[in-house]
Amino acid sequence: MWDQIFSSRMSRMTASEIRELLKLLDQPDIISFAGGIPDPKLFPIAAFQDAFAETLGPDTQNEALQYSASEGYPPLRDWIAAQMAKLGIPCTRDNILITSGSQQALDYLGKLFLSPNDTALVSWPTYLGALGAFNAYEPHYDRLMPHANRTPADYAARAADKGGKVKFAYASVDFANPTGETIDRAGRESLLDLADELNIAVIEDAAYQSLRYDGDAIPPVLALEIARKGSIENCRTIYCGSFSKTLSPGLRVGWVCAAKPVISRLVLMKQAADLHSATINQIAITKVAKACFDDHVSNLRNAYKKRRDYMLNALSKHMPDGVTWTQPEGGMFIWLTLPDHMDGATMLAKSLETQRVAFVPGRAFHADGSCGNTIRLNFSLPDKATIEEGIKRLGALLRS
Ligand SMILES: Cc1ncc(COP(=O)(O)O)c(C=O)c1O
């Protein structure tokens, strides 16, 4: 009965086949590299305790528990605008919309740009949650390759063949989920050239941008575009930021930074969807950000850098020939490519059964379902001994 009355978009919103396997993660003897979450032991708990106590104190208690503006809490938008300026993105609070995590921004941007059969450009592989958000708007996907010489006309022709237009390029440019890779400056510049020629938006997902462990920071795509065009108001790049990987994912506070015409349309969506993000969380996160953002992020970088290095060392020690992996300069993930004949999902089932080690098979991150011989490993959660033991077991499995 239900299938006949659900909307057509639901046919694109399917549960992942690996979810069943990953349910096993709750079992205590499993070593998990499957998550993609911050280490809760590193949360700034004391700062949040103080911030929430203060937020519910006499100065802001009524405001904190009340409805508030769809655009977001003005002092938070001001703090974010100042942070953006430090990244080479001069802007004001009118260029900032607070969202319930950056995931909500991805959903709104899908809704804003995609009509059924339009094309979204994404990398192969890309963030699974972005595909999940965009799928509801029934797009096709084409492969974004900033360094390849596919012409704008080629992208446009393929989109027209599928009955729509290219509307945006989505890119997680720093330490991407799932590969950990970064698009270099030349790649960012050619992404902007492509977007200008196709007259499309660029969605810059900056979820991991603050978590750089080595190498020099590369200016955000939006900063490079402002350098070309003088002002954020002339730019087509839409920057999606988040506090999830720095302060706390549970509070669900992210933001969009973009030209005002984009922000005003997104505000309409927010009004229709959830009115505004939780006021109390926005006030508390403003206080924590003002109290300790830079120091806290610097502690996170030190801690996660060590875990990345433990995992890279363990991989060098234990992986058999024929397995290759990325060398991320930041973020939370390392991406493994197994020999062609191996399948990540099959390996996961075997690994859980015989080695009790979990990871995420790579196929689901590919919009075309290709590259089954890949897997994603997370290093932000496990400690040194767990990383060493888990990678040793995984190496033994791959060798066998
Ligand atoms: C690349 C990327 N973008 C966006 C998100 C969504 O994060 P949040 O909604 O918590 O800001 C994630 C979460 O893992 C992510 O990996």
The ligand as a MOL file (V3000), in Angstrom:
LIG
                    3D

  0  0  0     0  0            999 V3000
M  V30 BEGIN CTAB
M  V30 COUNTS 16 16 0 0 0
M  V30 BEGIN ATOM
M  V30 1 C 32.1610 16.0830 4.3190 0
M  V30 2 C 31.0550 16.2570 5.3090 0
M  V30 3 N 30.1730 17.2400 5.1250 0
M  V30 4 C 29.1620 17.4460 5.9740 0
M  V30 5 C 28.9660 16.6210 7.0680 0
M  V30 6 C 27.7890 16.8850 7.9560 0
M  V30 7 O 28.1840 17.3210 9.1930 0
M  V30 8 P 27.2890 18.1660 10.1780 0
M  V30 9 O 25.8890 18.1470 9.6800 0
M  V30 10 O 27.4200 17.5040 11.4830 0
M  V30 11 O 27.8520 19.5590 10.1390 0
M  V30 12 C 29.8590 15.5780 7.3070 0
M  V30 13 C 29.6670 14.6750 8.4620 0
M  V30 14 O 30.3230 13.7120 8.6680 0
M  V30 15 C 30.9260 15.3890 6.3980 0
M  V30 16 O 31.8070 14.3840 6.5510 0
M  V30 END ATOM
M  V30 BEGIN BOND
M  V30 1 1 1 2
M  V30 2 1 2 3
M  V30 3 2 2 15
M  V30 4 2 3 4
M  V30 5 1 4 5
M  V30 6 1 5 6
M  V30 7 2 5 12
M  V30 8 1 6 7
M  V30 9 1 7 8
M  V30 10 2 8 9
M  V30 11 1 8 10
M  V30 12 1 8 11
M  V30 13 1 12 13
M  V30 14 1 12 15
M  V30 15 2 13 14
M  V30 16 1 15 16
M  V30 END BOND
M  V30 END CTAB
M  END
